[in-house]
Amino acid sequence: METAQAEGAAEGRRVQVWFGEHLISDWIGDDPRYAARLAAAQRRRFAKLRVTNEPTARADR
């Protein structure tokens, strides 16, 4: 599902790796293609852990 962004608001991506409720890795950046590659690599490396790849606004950084 895509949402409309306000004029001038830039959206980035946030990739996180979770061990249960504990955050063990957190990356925030502007390149969605790199975020997708990073998330895929993290999923391969940490096959049993939860990996998220979510949109984030610049204000979240």
N, C-alpha and C positions, 0 to 999 in steps of 0.2 A: 504494500500500500504506500503510495507516495502522498506527501502533503506539500502544500504550497508554502514557499518561504517568503517572508516579508522582503521588500526591496532592500538591497544592501546587506541582508543577513547571509553570512556564509555558513555553510554546513560542512562539518568535518566528520570524521569517523572515530570511534573509540573501540578498540579491541581489548578485551579483558580475558584473563584465564582465572578460573575459580577452582579452589580445592574445598569442596563443600561450601561453607559460607565465607571462606577466607579468600580474599583477592590476592593472587600471587604475581600477577603481571598486568600492567596497565599501559596502553599506548594510545595517544591521541594525535591525529594528524589530519591533513587536508586532502590526501590522495586516496580516493575510494578504491582504486585498483590495487595500490600497495596494501591497504587495509584488508582487502579480500585475500591477497596472497599471504599476508601475515597470519590471518585467521586460519587459513588452510594449513599452513606450516605448523601452527600451534596445535591444531587438531591432530595432525600426524604425530607430533612429538609427545603430546599429552593426551593420548587416545581416550583415557578414562575420565578426564576432567572436562568441565563445561567451559566452552570458549564462546564468548559473545562478540558480535560485531554490530554496533548500533550507531545511529546518527547522533551527532552532538553539535550544538550551536557554539559559536566562538565564545559566548559568555560562560560556557561550562569549563573553559580552559584556564 
